[in-house]
């Protein structure tokens, strides 16, 4: 397993739902602190690293949070009722292993609901309100003694694995992006012709909150969100609606629900990919958004786009991505970043 894959494995397995990103932030900080000139955390929890200095300023944003849940009620017989943190499909979550981040220890449990045999025939979909977590307790006081209270977070528990050119794991949205930035920190550590800001943001899944704060503080001239994105190249979806596909390279975003890519920035990314024989695909995502949607509105406005690694089944307990897509995203950005900064340098 190569170094780039080891970084992704480590980040994927860390539980860090929105608002509780401290575990993954600590690991990322340890990974990059020797390669950057400045490293700071803000009051919201963003981790920002700077390489180089002066103008222009390029911001690369990847969010640390993953979808998860929060305990909203504890039943008398020891089950945990939950509310969601981010967009979760309850139907695909049932039966999944979760880890409850209790005060005293991490507790493994399973997400459950009423068995299908006992549901009314016409009820095909369940709601988050119907989910509960079974941690093997039989009484409410037993749950409380183990350090679980109202407001305790939890998220999916999943081991990372590989098979040929594929990787499997949880939280690929957006630990794929975080892993790309960690690898770029090592490769670009000697860059000095402008400023590169690596922003590991918080609470993206709850409304791009961390990026809003980080972009205001950094005040970049140009920015890219780096994402693990929708790959819908699966049965039941027509090719025109795939968004992206596995194995066809990193996705360069033309538009999404929150932004339209800056034309100059968009063209630079395509030019670099084609000149260096890096496979790529154009992404149009009218129903989703990224941190770039908020970054573009910072101060006087920012030129933005996004580079993403396609992943099937994001926002579920287990996702799959292509190793080559991930490595080519790193390669594309490593080559493109100096050119982006040069093209956005003031005359």
Secondary structure, 3 states (H helix, E strand, C coil): CCHHHHHHHHHHHCCCECCCCHHHHHHHHHHHCCCCCEEEECCCCCEEEEEEECCCEEEEEEECCECEEEEEEECCCCCEEEEEECCCCHHHHCCCEEEEECCCCEEEEEEECCCHHHCCCCCCCCCHHHCEEECCCCCHHHHHHCCCCCCCEEEECCCCEEECCEEEECCHHHHHHHHHHHHHHHHCCCCCCEEEEEEEECCHHHCCHHHHHHHHHHCCCEEEEEEEEECCCCCCCCHHHCCCCCCCCEEEEEEECCCECCHHHHHHHHHHHHHCCCCEEEEEECCCCCCHHHHCCCCCCCEEEEEEEEEECCCCCCEEEEHHHHHHHHHHHHHHHHHHHHHCCCC
